[in-house]
Structures are given as structure tokens and as C-alpha cells.
Amino acid sequence: MNCDIFRAYDIRGIFGIDFQPTDFYEIARAFADHFQPKIVALGHDVRESSSQLFQQVAAGLIDAGINILNLGQISTDMLYFAVVHYQTDAGIVISASHNPAEYNGMKLVRRHAAPIAADTGLLDLRNAIENGNLYGRQKTHYRAIPKPLPFLNSYLNHLRSFTNLQQLSSKRIVINANSGLAGQMAERLLAETPIEVCERLFTQPDGTFSKIPAGRPDPLRPENRELTTQAVKRTKADLAVAWDADADRCFFFDENGAFVEGCYITALLAEKLLQEKEERTVIFDPRAVWAVENAVVTANGTPLLNRCGHSFIKSRMQETDALFAGEASGHYYFKDNFYTDNGMIPLLLILEYLSANRTSLAESVNRLRCEYPVSGEINFSFEIECHLRDAMGVIQQEIHAFGNHPCIEMPIDGLSVRFHAGFRPLAVNNHKHGNWRFNLRESNTEPLLRLNVESIASEDLLIEQTMGISEKLENLGGSRETKFRWEKE
């Protein structure tokens, strides 16, 4: 087993290369030994290898004397619900989220769906296996795997509790499920509402992901975005929503087919929820912050920056009893959803927001796009991993090359720098420019540097600074893998 599959907040690698099926048996035994649960909720995603890995994990838990609540084929957010709903001691879902079909892994949670991450036990499992702890098969106490538990209706009722579906106004939407379970969930959730699904993309579960462009069930991939955009334009839909393969992230497109950045959705949801709830704290990540900060402060809420990643966000929500959290990556977390992320609740709340305000999605976000333009996340890969960290160091050392009056923020996640109004260095006309900001961070899941840039009311400044930092990263050995949103075909 390649123990690098133990990541910051999950286990993930290439099936048959980074791990063999029997390795998941070992991990399950280590999990049982370390956490000592009495009953574990266990499910798996649609991948072809997931059923086999499910059997290995189930066998490992059973051999350790653990009772299993078999959830069958599920989305990740369904696991969180089941762990709380059935009050199990822990939960595991076999999944590799948006990675290609050859990948697989698992996400693990404790009681109340509290995440198990690198600093809360995940590395203890890795260390036990690396140290040679033997977890041999013990068939003496073997029990058959129970039949899957039918809990879908309970889950759907939980989702419906977040809004009054009958008060939604008529909308025509496109859905893109990326061959996961989200399409079927959405159809059942919206079945008795005025919402019409006018086009369906990849809504049939398919663990090969062979029909998806490049076999990548990731809504953020440019070729995947384009399919959703074209579907909106072709059908003249009011909006579109897309999910990744395990359905815990969702992404929106407005009625023009334009992708809506996650920070703008976070701002709209924060505005809506703060008007309705007494809790005031809203958590968000440092990738793009100004639109969210403004929305939260305007609604008399308390904005709180936090490190990216579902386990870090959830832990902070519980510590602060936060109402809501949103990430630029499309994860949205709710206090009333056990402080966990969910891919369906944002759809319901956005539909309710548009219905209540008698507005369209473009009308709602265009003001944010104008006031707080953002670059979107731009990824850079490096042939040698140490060069990635070297590039990060060079950028930090040469901050003043990008503008006067830099203010380095508290290092919550990566390097975040705000540039206040001043003079642009080396400018021919020495003209003043407005505020802008960037965040550069190392990915927790892939060997990439991720760049996000934002400005206040200046698209031109945003483009100029984004391209300047990108050029510097490319000169330092980075290969830009993301097309600028303003680039022409």
C-alpha cells in the first residue's frame, strides 16, 4: 500500500496501483481498533471498484466485531445524514469524489458526522499500518453483511425541511449529475414542485464515467462546464445546477449559461440565511472573500475566515456554532444539516431565494460580479513537487513586485495578500489603481498550486494582476492548467 493515500481529510488513490482491495480490509481493521465503534454506517458511490472495496471494508469491520448499517449505494452527503439519523458511532463511504474512474478511496466520520482528518485520527490509521500492526482475517466471528437499509425517504424529508417547496415559483432548470446519484435525488426532490427539469446531463449512474468528457466527473472542468452552458442556451432554461460524482458539491449557471463562482453563491446564501436565523457566524475560505464579507456584514452577521477543506470547516463550525459555511470549491455547510456539507440544500435555497425576490440568478449575481470581480481558481502543476513549494516561496519574497502597499494576511491557508490603493510600479503613466487581492495555496488533494485573484469594481485591474502573477508562476516552472475565463477561443 502506498501510504500517501492518507490525505489531509480523506483516503484516496489509484485502485490497483496505490492500493489493492485487501488493503481496505486492513484499513477497516485499523479503524475498528483505533476508534472502537460498536456500529458503523457504511456505503459506497457508483464507481465500478466501489462495491468490491465495500465488501473488503465490511469484512474488516465484521471480523473486528463491529455491527454494520449497510447503506448501499449512496452520495457522500447521504452518509452524513445516516450517521446522525441512526445515531451510529461512525460512518464510512467508499468514494473518490470527482476523480476519474480509476481512483477510489474513503471518507470517514465519527459520531454526529464529525470528520476524521489528518489531525483527528486519519494519520493514526496510517501509522498503525506502517508500523506493521497485523490485522489478519478472523473468520471465527464472521457474520453476513446485512441487506441495504431503505432510508431514502427519510433523507428526502430532511432535505425538504429546509424550504417550502410549494412556494417555489415556476422555473426551468438543467441538471448535470456527472453520472452520480444527484440527478435521481433532484428529480425525486422536485417531483411535486413547479420546477421543470428541461434537460438532463449524465443523470444515469455510471461508475465508468466513460460518457463524460475526459472521464472526469468534475463540474469545474472547462469541457464539462461548456456542456452545461450550451444546454442552458439551447433550452433557454432559467438556471442550471451541476454536481460532482459523489454529490456533496454543487455549482450553478445563470440563465445566460454563465458559470456562477462559489463565492457569489456563498454570499447569496449567507444573505438569505442571516435574514431568517438568530445565529450570526458565517464561515468561508480565503480564496475569494470580499463578496462574502460584504454580504455577511451587511446582514449584521459575523464573518469568519477558515482553512479550506471539509474537515477543517466542519470542526470550526462546531466550535463556533456557525449558522452556515461556504467554500469557493462548491461545498456548502449548514448548522441544521449537522454542520456538514450537502449538494441538494443549496439548490433548494437558491430556488427559494429567486422565488421570494422575484428575480433571476443573473440579476442576483451580476451586482456581485461588478462590485467584486474574481478570476476563478487557476491551477498550476509542477513536474517536481519541491519546485511547487519553491515557487510559493519566491512569490512571497517578491510581493512588492506586484504592487505597492501589500498587506499579508494571517496565514490561514496558503499566502493571502491585499494590495491597497496606491501606485502601480513601473507604470508609464504612474496611475492609481483600486484594491485587489490574491490567494495562492497548495492543493490538499492534488500536486497543484491554486491561484485566486479578486478586485474591487475593476475587471481590468483583475485581469492585469491575474495575468501578471500567472506569468511569474509559469516562469518559475508552473504549467497553467486552467484557461482564463476572459480568454478567447
C-alpha positions in Angstrom: 0.0 0.0 0.0 1.2 3.5 -0.9 0.6 5.3 2.4 0.4 8.6 0.6 -3.2 7.7 0.0 -3.9 9.1 3.5 -4.6 12.7 2.7 -5.4 15.8 4.7 -9.1 14.8 5.1 -9.7 11.6 3.3 -8.1 8.4 1.8 -7.7 8.5 -2.0 -5.5 6.9 -4.6 -5.5 4.8 -7.8 -7.2 1.4 -7.5 -4.7 -1.5 -8.2 -1.7 0.8 -8.1 -1.7 2.8 -4.9 -3.6 0.1 -3.1 -5.2 -3.4 -3.5 -8.7 -4.3 -2.4 -7.3 -6.2 0.6 -5.6 -3.0 1.8 -9.1 -1.6 2.6 -9.7 -4.6 4.8 -6.5 -3.7 6.7 -7.7 0.0 7.0 -11.1 -1.1 8.3 -9.4 -3.3 10.9 -7.2 -0.4 12.0 -10.2 1.9 12.1 -12.0 -0.5 14.3 -9.0 -1.0 16.6 -8.4 2.8 16.9 -11.9 4.2 17.3 -13.6 1.2 18.9 -17.1 1.8 17.4 -20.0 -0.5 18.1 -21.9 0.3 14.9 -20.7 1.9 11.7 -22.8 3.2 8.8 -21.2 2.0 5.5 -22.0 2.9 1.9 -20.3 3.4 -1.4 -20.5 5.5 -4.6 -21.2 4.5 -8.2 -17.7 3.5 -9.2 -17.1 0.1 -10.6 -14.5 -0.7 -7.9 -16.6 0.6 -5.0 -18.7 -2.5 -4.5 -15.5 -4.7 -4.2 -13.9 -2.2 -1.8 -17.2 -2.0 0.2 -17.0 -5.8 0.7 -13.4 -5.6 2.0 -14.2 -2.8 4.5 -17.4 -4.6 5.6 -15.4 -7.8 6.2 -12.8 -6.0 8.1 -15.3 -4.3 10.4 -17.3 -7.6 10.9 -14.1 -9.5 11.7 -13.4 -6.9 14.4 -16.8 -7.5 15.9 -18.4 -4.3 14.6 -22.0 -4.1 13.6 -22.7 -2.6 10.1 -25.5 -0.4 9.0 -25.5 -1.1 5.2 -26.5 2.0 3.3 -25.8 0.5 -0.1 -25.1 2.9 -3.0 -25.2 6.5 -1.7 -23.9 10.0 -2.2 -21.5 11.4 0.5 -24.0 13.7 2.0 -26.4 10.8 2.5 -23.7 9.2 4.7 -23.6 12.3 7.0 -27.4 12.2 7.3 -27.5 8.4 8.1 -24.8 8.6 10.8 -26.8 11.3 12.7 -30.3 9.9 11.9 -29.5 6.4 13.1 -27.1 7.6 15.8 -24.2 5.3 14.7 -20.8 5.6 16.2 -19.1 6.2 12.9 -19.6 6.2 9.2 -17.6 5.3 6.0 -18.3 6.0 2.4 -16.2 4.4 -0.4 -15.6 7.2 -2.9 -13.1 9.3 -4.7 -15.4 12.2 -5.3 -14.6 14.0 -8.6 -11.5 12.0 -9.6 -11.5 9.7 -12.7 -12.9 6.1 -12.5 -9.5 4.5 -11.8 -9.4 6.3 -8.4 -11.1 5.3 -5.2 -10.9 5.9 -1.5 -13.0 6.6 1.5 -14.2 9.4 3.7 -14.6 8.6 7.4 -16.6 10.3 10.2 -17.3 9.8 13.8 -20.5 10.1 15.9 -22.6 13.2 14.8 -20.8 13.0 11.4 -17.7 14.7 12.8 -15.0 14.4 10.2 -11.9 12.2 10.7 -9.0 14.0 9.2 -5.2 14.0 9.4 -5.2 15.7 12.8 -8.1 13.7 14.2 -7.2 10.1 13.6 -6.5 9.5 9.9 -2.8 9.6 10.3 -3.1 7.2 13.3 -4.5 4.6 11.0 -1.7 5.2 8.5 0.9 4.9 11.3 -0.6 1.7 12.6 -0.4 0.1 9.2 3.1 1.5 8.5 4.3 0.2 11.9 3.4 -3.3 10.8 0.3 -3.9 13.0 -1.1 -7.1 11.7 -4.8 -7.3 11.1 -5.3 -10.8 9.8 -8.6 -12.2 8.8 -10.6 -13.7 11.6 -13.5 -15.8 10.3 -14.4 -17.1 13.7 -16.8 -14.3 14.4 -17.8 -13.7 10.8 -21.3 -12.5 10.2 -23.0 -11.9 6.9 -23.3 -8.3 5.6 -26.8 -7.1 6.3 -29.1 -6.0 3.4 -29.1 -2.3 2.5 -31.2 -0.2 4.7 -34.0 1.7 2.9 -33.6 5.3 4.2 -34.0 7.4 1.1 -37.5 8.8 2.0 -36.1 9.9 5.4 -33.3 11.7 3.7 -35.6 13.4 1.2 -37.9 14.6 4.0 -34.8 16.0 5.8 -33.9 18.0 2.7 -37.5 19.2 2.2 -37.4 20.7 5.7 -35.1 23.4 4.5 -37.7 25.2 2.4 -41.4 25.2 1.5 -41.3 23.6 -1.9 -44.9 24.6 -2.8 -44.0 28.3 -2.6 -41.3 28.0 -5.3 -42.1 29.8 -8.5 -42.1 28.1 -11.8 -38.5 27.6 -13.1 -37.0 25.6 -15.9 -33.6 24.1 -15.0 -30.9 22.0 -16.4 -29.2 19.4 -14.2 -25.8 17.7 -14.7 -25.2 14.8 -12.3 -21.8 13.7 -13.7 -23.0 10.1 -13.7 -23.5 10.1 -9.9 -26.7 9.8 -7.9 -27.5 13.6 -7.7 -29.8 13.5 -10.8 -32.1 10.9 -9.3 -32.1 12.7 -6.0 -33.0 16.0 -7.6 -35.8 14.5 -9.7 -37.4 13.0 -6.6 -36.9 16.1 -4.5 -38.5 18.4 -7.1 -41.2 16.0 -8.4 -44.2 17.8 -6.8 -43.0 21.4 -7.3 -43.4 23.9 -10.1 -39.8 23.3 -11.1 -39.3 21.7 -14.6 -36.2 19.8 -15.4 -35.8 20.7 -19.1 -32.6 18.9 -19.8 -30.6 16.1 -18.1 -26.9 15.6 -18.5 -25.3 12.4 -17.2 -28.2 11.7 -14.8 -27.9 7.9 -15.1 -25.4 6.5 -12.6 -22.4 5.1 -14.4 -19.2 4.3 -12.5 -17.1 4.2 -15.6 -17.7 7.9 -16.3 -17.0 7.0 -19.9 -19.6 9.4 -21.4 -18.3 12.4 -19.5 -15.6 14.5 -21.3 -12.1 13.2 -20.4 -13.8 10.7 -18.0 -13.6 13.4 -15.3 -16.8 13.8 -13.2 -15.8 17.3 -12.2 -18.2 20.2 -12.9 -15.3 22.6 -12.8 -13.5 21.1 -15.9 -13.8 23.5 -18.8 -15.2 20.9 -21.2 -17.8 19.9 -18.6 -18.8 23.5 -17.9 -19.2 24.1 -21.6 -21.8 21.2 -22.0 -23.9 22.7 -19.2 -23.6 26.2 -20.6 -24.7 25.1 -24.1 -27.6 23.2 -22.5 -28.9 26.3 -20.8 -28.6 28.3 -24.0 -30.2 25.6 -26.1 -33.2 25.2 -23.8 -33.5 28.8 -22.6 -33.5 27.5 -19.1 -33.7 29.8 -16.0 -30.6 28.2 -14.5 -28.5 25.0 -14.3 -27.0 23.1 -11.4 -24.2 20.6 -11.6 -22.8 18.2 -9.0 -19.6 16.2 -8.7 -19.8 12.4 -8.8 -20.4 11.9 -5.0 -22.9 14.9 -5.0 -21.5 16.8 -2.0 -20.6 19.8 -4.1 -22.9 21.8 -6.4 -22.3 24.5 -9.0 -24.7 27.0 -10.6 -25.1 28.6 -14.1 -27.3 31.5 -14.7 -29.9 31.9 -17.4 -27.3 33.1 -19.9 -25.3 29.9 -19.3 -22.6 31.8 -17.4 -20.9 29.9 -14.5 -21.5 31.4 -11.1 -18.5 31.4 -8.9 -18.8 29.8 -5.5 -18.1 32.9 -3.5 -21.2 34.6 -5.1 -23.4 31.7 -4.2 -22.0 31.8 -0.6 -22.8 35.5 -0.5 -26.4 34.9 -1.6 -27.0 32.0 0.8 -25.4 34.0 3.7 -27.7 36.9 3.0 -30.8 34.7 2.9 -30.0 32.6 6.0 -28.9 35.6 8.1 -32.3 37.2 7.5 -34.1 34.1 8.8 -31.9 32.8 11.7 -30.7 34.0 15.0 -27.2 32.6 14.7 -24.8 35.1 13.2 -21.5 33.4 12.3 -20.8 32.6 8.7 -17.5 30.8 7.8 -15.8 31.0 4.4 -12.4 30.2 2.9 -9.7 32.7 1.9 -9.7 32.1 -1.8 -12.2 34.9 -2.6 -13.6 36.8 0.3 -14.8 40.3 -0.5 -18.3 39.5 -1.8 -19.0 37.2 1.1 -17.6 39.6 3.7 -19.8 42.4 2.4 -22.9 40.2 2.4 -22.3 38.9 5.9 -21.5 42.3 7.5 -24.4 44.0 5.7 -26.8 41.4 7.2 -25.3 42.0 10.6 -23.5 38.7 10.6 -20.1 37.7 11.9 -17.7 36.8 9.0 -15.0 34.2 9.9 -12.2 33.0 7.6 -11.1 29.4 7.9 -8.8 26.9 6.2 -10.1 25.2 3.1 -11.3 21.6 3.3 -14.4 19.9 4.6 -12.9 18.6 7.8 -11.5 21.9 8.8 -14.7 23.8 8.0 -16.9 21.4 9.9 -14.7 21.4 13.0 -14.7 25.2 13.1 -18.5 25.3 12.6 -19.0 23.1 15.6 -16.5 25.2 17.7 -18.3 28.4 16.9 -21.9 27.1 16.4 -21.8 28.8 13.0 -25.0 29.1 11.0 -23.5 28.4 7.6 -20.3 28.0 5.7 -19.3 28.1 2.0 -16.2 27.3 0.0 -15.2 28.5 -3.4 -14.9 24.9 -4.3 -18.7 24.4 -4.2 -19.1 22.9 -0.7 -21.9 24.5 1.4 -22.4 23.6 5.0 -25.4 24.1 7.3 -25.9 24.1 11.0 -29.3 22.4 10.5 -27.5 19.7 8.5 -25.3 18.7 11.4 -22.6 21.2 10.3 -22.0 19.1 7.2 -21.9 19.9 3.5 -24.7 19.0 1.2 -25.2 19.3 -2.6 -29.0 19.4 -2.6 -29.8 22.0 0.0 -28.2 24.9 -1.9 -30.3 24.2 -4.9 -33.5 24.4 -2.8 -32.4 27.6 -1.1 -31.3 29.3 -4.3 -34.7 28.4 -5.9 -36.4 29.8 -2.8 -34.3 33.0 -2.9 -35.1 33.6 -6.6 -38.8 33.0 -6.0 -39.1 35.2 -2.9 -37.2 38.1 -4.5 -38.9 37.7 -8.0 -35.5 37.8 -9.6 -33.3 35.8 -11.9 -29.9 34.2 -11.0 -28.1 36.6 -13.3 -29.8 39.6 -11.9 -28.8 38.5 -8.4 -25.2 37.8 -9.1 -24.4 40.5 -11.7 -24.1 43.1 -9.0 -21.6 40.9 -7.2 -19.7 40.3 -10.4 -19.5 44.0 -11.0 -18.6 45.0 -7.4 -16.2 42.1 -6.7 -14.9 40.6 -9.9 -12.9 37.4 -9.4 -10.6 35.3 -11.5 -11.9 31.9 -10.5 -9.4 29.3 -9.4 -6.4 28.9 -11.7 -4.3 25.7 -11.3 -0.6 25.3 -11.9 1.2 22.0 -12.0 4.9 21.4 -11.5 7.0 18.5 -12.7 8.9 18.3 -9.5 6.9 18.7 -6.3 9.6 20.7 -4.4 9.6 23.2 -7.2 6.0 23.9 -6.3 6.9 24.9 -2.8 9.9 26.9 -4.1 7.6 28.9 -6.4 5.4 29.7 -3.4 8.4 31.0 -1.5 9.6 33.1 -4.4 6.1 34.7 -4.8 6.1 35.6 -1.1 9.6 37.1 -1.2 8.8 39.2 -4.2 5.4 40.5 -3.1 6.4 44.2 -3.8 6.9 43.4 -7.4 3.1 43.0 -7.8 2.1 46.4 -6.3 2.7 48.9 -3.6 1.2 48.7 -0.1 0.9 44.9 0.2 -0.7 43.6 3.3 0.0 39.9 4.0 -3.0 38.4 5.8 -2.8 35.9 8.6 -1.7 32.6 7.1 -4.9 30.7 7.3 -4.4 28.7 4.1 -1.6 29.5 1.8 -0.5 33.0 1.0 -3.2 35.7 1.0 -2.2 39.3 0.2 -4.3 42.5 -0.1 -3.0 45.5 -2.1 -4.4 48.8 -1.0 -4.9 51.8 -3.3 -1.5 53.2 -4.4 0.7 53.5 -7.4 1.5 50.6 -9.8 5.3 50.1 -10.0 6.9 50.8 -13.4 3.7 52.1 -14.9 4.3 54.5 -17.7 1.6 56.9 -16.6 2.1 56.2 -12.9 -1.7 56.0 -12.5 -3.6 55.0 -9.4 -5.4 51.7 -9.1 -8.1 50.2 -6.8 -7.8 47.5 -4.2 -7.1 43.9 -5.3 -6.2 40.7 -3.5 -4.9 37.2 -4.2 -4.6 33.9 -2.5 -2.1 31.3 -3.6 -2.3 27.9 -1.9 -1.1 24.3 -2.3 -3.9 21.9 -3.1 -4.8 19.4 -0.3 -5.8 16.7 -2.9 -3.6 17.2 -6.0 0.0 18.3 -6.7 -1.0 21.8 -7.7 -0.7 25.4 -6.8 -4.1 27.2 -6.9 -4.4 30.9 -7.6 -7.4 33.1 -6.9 -7.4 36.9 -7.6 -10.2 39.4 -6.8 -10.6 43.2 -7.1 -13.0 45.9 -6.1 -15.0 47.1 -9.0 -12.2 46.8 -11.6 -12.3 43.9 -14.1 -9.3 45.4 -16.0 -7.2 45.5 -12.8 -8.2 41.9 -12.0 -7.2 40.7 -15.5 -3.9 42.6 -15.4 -2.9 41.3 -12.0 -4.0 37.7 -12.6 -2.0 37.5 -15.8 1.0 39.1 -14.1 1.1 36.5 -11.2 0.3 33.7 -13.7 3.3 34.7 -15.9 5.5 34.7 -12.8 4.4 31.2 -11.8 5.0 30.0 -15.3 8.5 31.4 -15.3 9.1 29.5 -12.1 8.2 26.2 -13.8 4.5 26.1 -13.3 2.3 24.9 -16.1 -1.1 26.6 -16.2 -3.8 24.1 -16.5 -6.8 26.4 -16.3 -7.9 28.7 -19.0 -8.5 32.3 -18.1 -12.3 33.0 -18.2 -11.7 36.0 -20.4 -9.5 34.2 -22.9 -11.0 34.0 -26.4 -11.4 30.7 -28.1 
